[in-house]
């Protein structure tokens, strides 16, 4: 019975839920992109760029770090079209 109107014609509804995917989830699901393979999620870009900087032993510049962080939040860096 509805506690607001007293109707006996009530049903329960299950709310939709979503879980934010982590960078690890994205990489596990979509892989780390390679040039030419295509990018399906902007978070892949950040992971790939970090790995390349690490591979070459170079510190990530602040401007690049800002773009990586934006990509992790699902925002495509300017000029990148997927």
C-alpha positions in Angstrom: 0.0 0.0 0.0 1.2 3.5 -0.9 2.0 5.4 2.2 1.3 8.7 0.4 -2.0 8.1 -1.4 -3.2 4.8 0.2 -3.5 3.0 -3.2 -3.0 -0.7 -3.2 -1.9 -0.7 -6.9 1.8 -0.4 -6.3 4.8 -2.1 -7.7 8.5 -1.9 -6.8 10.9 -0.4 -9.4 14.6 -1.2 -9.4 16.8 1.8 -10.2 19.5 1.5 -12.8 23.0 1.6 -11.4 26.3 2.4 -13.1 29.8 1.9 -12.0 32.6 4.2 -13.2 35.3 2.2 -14.9 38.8 2.8 -13.8 41.8 3.2 -16.1 42.7 -0.5 -15.3 39.2 -1.6 -16.3 39.4 0.3 -19.6 42.9 -1.1 -20.4 41.8 -4.6 -19.5 38.7 -4.3 -21.7 40.0 -2.4 -24.6 43.8 -2.9 -24.4 46.6 -0.4 -24.7 46.3 1.3 -28.1 49.1 1.2 -30.6 49.5 3.8 -33.4 47.1 3.0 -36.2 44.9 0.6 -34.1 42.4 3.2 -33.1 41.3 4.5 -29.7 37.9 3.7 -28.3 38.2 5.4 -25.0 40.2 8.6 -24.1 41.6 6.9 -21.0 43.6 4.6 -23.3 45.5 7.6 -24.6 46.8 8.6 -21.2 47.9 5.0 -20.4 49.7 4.7 -23.7 51.5 8.1 -23.4 52.6 7.3 -19.8 54.0 4.0 -20.9 56.0 5.7 -23.8 57.5 8.3 -21.5 58.4 5.6 -19.0 59.9 3.4 -21.7 62.1 6.3 -22.9 63.0 7.4 -19.4 61.6 10.9 -19.9 59.6 12.8 -17.3 56.1 13.7 -18.4 55.8 17.5 -19.0 53.1 19.3 -17.0 51.1 20.1 -20.1 51.1 16.5 -21.1 50.2 15.4 -17.6 47.2 17.8 -17.7 46.0 16.2 -21.0 46.5 12.7 -19.6 44.5 13.6 -16.5 41.7 15.1 -18.7 41.7 11.9 -20.8 41.3 9.8 -17.6 38.2 11.9 -16.8 36.9 11.0 -20.3 37.7 14.3 -22.0 39.4 14.0 -25.4 42.5 16.2 -25.8 42.1 18.9 -28.4 42.9 17.7 -31.9 42.3 14.1 -31.1 39.5 12.5 -33.1 38.4 8.9 -32.4 
